[in-house]
Amino acid sequence: MNSKRSLLVIALLFISFLVYQQWQIDYVLPKPAATQETTVVNNGSDTPTSSSTAVTNVDNQTTGRVISVESDVLSLKIDTLGGDIVDSNLLKYDATLNSTTPFSLMQNDNNLVYVAQSGLIGKNGIDTPAARAQYQISGDSFKLEDGQDQIKIPLTLEKDGVQVIKTFTLSRGSYAVEVDYQITNHSGQAIELQPYAQIKHTLVDHSTNLAMPTYTGGAYSSSETNYKKYSFEDMQKANLSINTKPGWVALLQHYFVTAWIPDQNAENHLYSSTNQQFAFIGFRAPTTVIADGSSQTINSKLWTGPKLQNQMETVAPHLDLTVDYGWAWFIAKPLFKLLQFIQSIVSNWGLAIIGVTIVVKAILYPLTKAQYTSMAKMRMLQPRMQELRERFGEDKQRMSQEMMKMYKEEKVNPLGGCLPILLQMPIFIALYWTFMEAVELRHAPFFGWIQDLSAQDPYYILPLLMGGSMFLLQKMSPTPVADPTQQKIMTFMPVVFTIFFLWFPAGLVLYWLVSNVITIIQQQLIYRGLEKKGLHSRGKK
């Protein structure tokens, strides 16, 4: 396979990949069967119930007093009605490139409702579909001070002899918020409570594009599956209803995630539900029975922040899989580790991409050399192949047999040029998903006009350079394509690729450009070596 035909293989694989991923996004949706026990949210009520009977929310109060809590990385707003987190700002991430405004993940306004709710339901629950618990706290603003490692925010409530302290704990440098209940029962009888937590999000239309698809929707982990997306469309078709010991629920968006993590040693029920405006995904913990005169502590965690793999894997099993590399994860993960390592040395993600490209091309060099050597031998055999066509032109089977015999005698593999291409495409796809998912590359600058390697080149310079390098590589291929149709296709191939790459992340285009430049250099070095051996020159005759 000569290098020009290799470009056709690249194009076919590349376009097939884009079509496949779009088809996956649009049509391949998990459709679990709805079970008899589902969690219902009706008539605006935010409190789940196990009953299938509609419950009317008669409570007209929608908010209590909102307090603010700030650590070194998080700024939260907590509503004392229910103790819900109604706003989260990520202080280390800007909203837009070069903005002084922090990125807002959760919010509660007319444009978007995205909040983390939690409470205690059950026989003696303090949260009901009719009324949420109203907590008390002294003060309106709390901040992690210098020298502190943690800050605790206790919300208190007393009802019918039961005292509940709902405590939010923020730790320095962490996006994991501990949400604990300490329940003391002095009611004169045993009480039964069931903790729940859920993420409420406005139902939004699924939108994406072929070059840079992103996902906003649910996900969960259970004992049956380490990680699975559960989109808003899935929720509308069938309620999620799974009993599991380890597991969590989450709401994903590009680079960021909010996830509720219950006690991993308890049998929890994962659920989802929707109404006309909102989607809910959450968990219900087992019912807790607290005897009169005793206390019980119930623990859970909320992750609200960027998809930081190293931190998330310590918070909950498989939470790091929300950084979704797709089927190429086994390549993407070590590539990202290599990318991080090189970046730690050069302190520039663009230079790290160039470094990764050099490493990949160096690893593939033996195959690349075999590819061009095979191409040179194939050129040597062109006169004999033409002779076979003339002798056995009408007998296709005999001609095929004679050609295979000739390949065997000359020790030539006619498919020897395919393997490097087939190996490059999974690497390219893995890097593609790395740029789509790795928050470390968000707003990461290179040099000059490239200030965000995760976004497209604003002036399209890198795509044009990439197209030029592809055209040059094509022209430097020593054997022209004889077929006129193939000639026309090859002429337009750099143009087609350039158009595709206009909307790709600049970092990915940089990888392909550097890869082309290295291929050109390798090609020249290999052919010069072959010329010295006389193989290349004989093939050109």
N, C-alpha and C positions, 0 to 999 in steps of 0.2 A: 504494500500500500504506500504510494508516494505521499509526500507531505501535503499536496493540494487535495488529494482525496481524503487525507486525514482531517483537513478543515471541514469537509462535508460531514464526516463522522461527528466532529465536535458540534457542528451546527445542529445536526439531527438530534444528538443527545441533549444539547442545551435547550432547544425548543421543546423537545419532549418533556424535559424536566419542568419547564415553566408551565406547560399545559397540564401536566400531571398534578403539580402542586395546586394550581387553580381549581382543577376538578376535585381534588381532595377537600379544598376549602368550601366549595359550592355545593357538593353533592354527597360526600362521604361523611355522614353524621351518625353517631351512635344512637340507636333507638331502643333503649331498654324498655321492657314492658312495665307498665304502671302496676304497682302492687296495691293491695286493698288498703293498707295503712299509708296514708299520705299526709303531708303537712299542708294545711290550708291557710291561705291569707285572704280574707274576704273584706269587702267594703272598706278598704283602707286600713284595716287592722294590721299592725306590725307584729303582733304576738302570735306565735304558732299554737295550734291545737291539734291533738291527735284525732279529734272527731271529724267525721266527714260532713257534719251538719254546719251550715253557714252560721257564722257568728257576726252579730252586728256590733260595730264599734260605736258605743254611746259616749265615749269620752271626747269632748271637743278640744281639750288642751293638747296641743301638738308639740310644744317645747316647754322646758323649764328654764332654769338659769344656766347659762353657758359659761363654763370656766375654761381658762387656757392653761396648758401645761407645756413646758419647753425643756428639751434636753439639748445636748450639743448637736444632734442630728435631726431631731423631730420637733415639730410644733403641733400640738393637738388641741382640739376644742372638744370638750365633753359636756353633754347635756345632762343636767341633774335629773331630768325626767327620763327614767329608765337607765341612766348611766351609759348612754350611747356615745360613741366617738363619731362626731358629725363633721370633722374637718381634720385633715392631716397635711402638713406642709413639710417637704423634705429640704432641710436647710442647706445641705451640701450639693444640691442639684438645682440649677437654674431653670426657670420655666421655659425660656427660649434662649438661643445662643447669645451669650454676652449680656444676658438680662441680670438685673440685681434682684429680681423677684424670685423667691424660691418656688420650686415646682409644687403644685397643689395636686395631691393624689385623691384623697377623699374630700367631698364637699357636699353642701346641702343648700341649694338655692334653686331659683326658677329654671335655670338652664340644665342642671344635673343634680340628681339625688344619688349619692354614693356614700353610704354610712355603714358603720359596723355596730350592730345591735347585739345586746345580750341581756339575759334576765333569768328569773326563777319562776317557773310555772308549776303545774301539778295541783294536787288536792289542796295544799296550803300555800300555793304560790302567791308571791307578792306582785307578779305581773299577770294581767289577764287581758283578753281582747277588749274589755271594757275600759281598763285603766292601767297605765304603766306605773311602776313604783316611783315615788318622788323622794329622791335622796336629799340629804342635807350635808353642807360642808361650809366651813368658815374660810372666807377668802375667795377671790376671783381669778388670781393669777399665781402660778407656781413655776419656778425655774430651777434647773439643775445648776448649782453654783460651782465655781472653781474649787477643786479639791474633793468634790462629791463624786462618788461612783454611781449612786442611785438616788432617785427621788420617788417617794411613795405618796399617792393621792388617795386618801380614804374617804369614800362617800358612805354615809350612815343612814340607817332607817330603822325605826322601831314600829312594829305593828302586831297587835294582839299578843304581846308578851314575847315576840320573836325579834331579836336584834340581828340586823344584817349589815356587815361592813364590806362594801365592794371596793377593793383596792386596786389601783392602777400603778404599776411599777415600771419606770423608765430607767434604763441603764445607759451609762456613757458609751457612745459609739455603736449602740445597737438599735435596730429597727424592730426588735421583738418587744412587745409590751405585754407584761404579765397582768392578767385580769383574774383576780382571786376573790372568792366569797368566803367570809368567816361568819358562820351562822350560829347563834346562841339561842337555845330554846328554853324559855321560861313561861311557856303558855299553859302549863299544867297537863299537857298531853303530848304524845308523840306527833310529829308533823312529817309530812311527805312533800318533798320539793324535787323539781326536775330542772337542772340548768339547761339553758339553750343559748346558742349564739348564731348569728346569721349576718350575711352581707346583703344589703339592700341596694339595688342599682336600677336606675331608669332603663327601661327597655329601649335599646338603640338598634337601628338598622345595621345589618352587617355590611360593611363596605371595605373594599380592598382593591388592589391593582395587581396586574400581572408581574411587574418587576419587583415591587416592594410590598408584599402582603403582610398585614399585621392582624392581630387577633384581639378582640375585646369580648370577654365572656367568662363563663365559669370553668372550674376544673376541680378535680378531687383525687384523693388517694385512699385506697382501702386495702384490706388484706388480699383481695382478689387481683387488684391492679395497682402498680406503684404510682402511676400517673395517667390521668385521662382527662381530656377536655370535655366540657359539658356546656355547649353554647346556649345562648338565649333561645335559639330555635329549638334545641333539644328540650329545654325546660318547658317551652310552650306545648311541645308534643307529648311529653310524658314527664311526670314528676320523678326526680331522683329519689330513690328510697332504698337505702343499703344499711345493713347492720354490720359494723366492723369494729375490731379492737384498735389496731393502729390505723391512722388515717387523718385526713384533714379536708377542708373545703377552701376554695380560693376564688378570687375574681382577678382575672389577668387583663393586662393591657400592655402596650408596647413598652418594654423595659422595666415595668413596675408591676407589683402584685400586692394584694391584700389577702391574707389567709388566716382563718381561725383554726387553731390547733387545740383540740381537747386533750384530756388525760389519755395518753396512749395505752394505758393498762386497763382502761374501762371499755365496756361494750357500748359504743356510741351509735347513734342512728344519723346517717347523713341524708339530707333531704333538699329538695328545691321546690319552688312554687312560683307562680306568676299571677298577676292580675292585668288589667288593661294598661297599666302604667309602669309597673315595676316587676323586677325579677328578684327572687330571694334564693340564696343558697346557704345552708347552714348545717348545724348538728344539734341533736338533743342527747344529753348525757343520761345515764341511768338514773332512775328515781332514787333519791337519798332519803332514808328514814332517820330522823334525829329524835332521840328520846328526850323526854322532859328533863331539864337540868343539865343537858350536855351540849357540846359544841362540835361543829364539823367545818372543815376547810375544803373548798372545792377549787381546783386550779385549772386554768386554761391560758393560752397565749394567743396574741394577735400579732402577725407580721404585717406591717404596712410600710412599704419602702421599695427600693430598687431590687432587681433580681441579682443579688450578690451570692454567687454559688457557695463560696467558702463559708459564709455566715449561715446561710439557710440550711445547709446540710447538718449543722450543729443544733438547729432549732427543732427540726422534726425530720423523721426519715422520709427521704424522697422529695422534700420540699424544693431542693435544688433542681429537680426535673422540670420545674416551671420555666426554667431556661430551656426552651424546647428546640433542640437541634434536629428534630425529625429523625428519619431513618439513618442519617449520617452522623448520629451522636458519637459513635465509637471512633470516628475520625475527628470530629469537631472538638471533642473534649481535650485530647492531647495536643491538637493544634492550638487551642486557646491557651493551654498551659505553656506551650512553647512561646506563643505570642506574649504572654504575661512576663515570662522569663527574660526575653530579649528586651521588652519595654523597660523592665526594671534596670537594665544596663544602659540603654541608650536614652531613656526618658522621653521618648517620642513614639507614639503609636504608628505613625507613618513609616518611620525608620524600622520599627519592629515588623511591620508588614513586609518591607523589603527584605529584612533578615529572614523571615519565614519563607519567603519566595526562594531565596538563595538556598536555604536548607532543603526545601522540597525538590528543587531542580537538581541539587547535588545528589540527593538520594536516588532520583530517577535517572541520573546521567548514564549508568550502565545500560539501562533500557533504551535511552535516547540514542546512545552510540550504536546499539544493536539495530535500532530502527533505521538509521541512516546507512549503516553497513548493508543491511538487507535491501534497502532501496538501490544502493550502488550495484549490488549483485544482480538485482532484477533488471537494471539497465543493461548490464553485460549480456543478459540472456535475451534481450529484445530481438536481435536478428534470428536466433534459433526459434523463438516463439512465433515470429512472423513466418518462418519456414514451416513450422508445424501447422499454422493456420492455412497456409496454401496447400499443404499436402492432405490435411484431414478436415478441411473446412466444412464438408458436408456431413462428416461423421463426428458429431459432437462428443460422443462417448469415448471414441478412440483418441480424439485430440486431448480430451481431459486426462485420459490415462497416460498418454505420452508426456504431457506437461508435468504430471505428478512424478513420473519417472525421472524427468529432467531435474526437477526441484530436489529430488532425493539424491541424485548423483552429484549435483553441485552444492548440496547442503544449504539450500535456500528455503526459507520459510516465507511464503507469499503473504502471510498475515503478520509478519514480524513487526510491521509498523503500527499495528493496532493497539498493542498492549500499553505503550506509554499514554496514548490518548484515553484509553479506558480507565487507566489509573488516575489521570489528571482530573477527570470529570467528578468523581466522588470527592476529591480534595477541594475542587472549586465549589461544589455544592455545600460541603461542610463549612468552608470559609464564608459562603453566602449566608448561611444560617447563623454563623457566629456574628456577622455584622448586623443581622436582623435582631439578635437576642441579647448580645453582650452589652450590658449597660455601661461597662467601662469604656466602650468606644463611642458612647453618646457624647456629642460636642467635643470629641477629641481632635485637636488641631494637628496639622502636618506642617507645612510651610506656606508662606505667601497667601494665596487666595483660598487655600483649602483649610478652613477653620473647623470643619466638622466632617470627619471621615465616615460617619454613619449616614450622612445625607449626600444627595447628588451634588456633583461639581456645579457650582452656581454659574460658571462661565463655560462649562462643557469642554474645557481644555484637555483634561485627562482622557475623556472618551475619544476626542479627535486624535490625540497622540496614540491612543491604543489602536484606533482604526488605521492610522498611518503605519504603525509597527506591524500590524497584521498584513497590510498591503505589501510592505517591504519584504516580510517573510515569505509571502506568496510569490513575489517576483524573483526572490533569490533561490527558489526551488529549482534545481537544475534540470528537471524533466518537465516539459510543458505537457498539459493535458491535450490529448489529440482530439477528443470528441468535442464538436462545436457547442453542444448543449452544456457540457460540463464547463467549457471555457467561459460561457456567459454566466453560469451560476457562480463560478469562482471569481469572476470580475466583480460581481455585486456582493459577494460574501462579506468583505470588510465593511461595506456600507451598511449592510443589514445588522452586523454586529455592533457597529458604532451607534446606530439608532437605538438598539436594545439597551446599550450601556449608558445612554444619556441619562436614564432615570435610576441607574444602579448606584448604590453607595460609593462614594469616592474611594474609599479604602479598597473595595473589591475591584474597581477599575484599575487602581494603582497596582494591585497584585497581578492582574492580567497583563498590564502594560510591561511591568518588570519581567514577568514570565516570558513574554514575547521577545524582549531585548536579550534576555539570557539565552533563549532558544536560538536566536540569530547568531550569537557569539559561539554557542556550542556547535551549531551546524557548520560554521566556517572552520572551526578547529578540527572537527571530525573529518570534513572533506579534504582539508589540507593533509591530514594524516593518511587518508586513503590515496590521495594523489602521489604521495611519496612512495606508497606501496605499488603504485601503478594501477590500482583497481579502479579508481574514479575516472582517470583519463581514458582507460580502455572502455569504460562504460559509456563515455560521451561520444565515442567514435560512431 
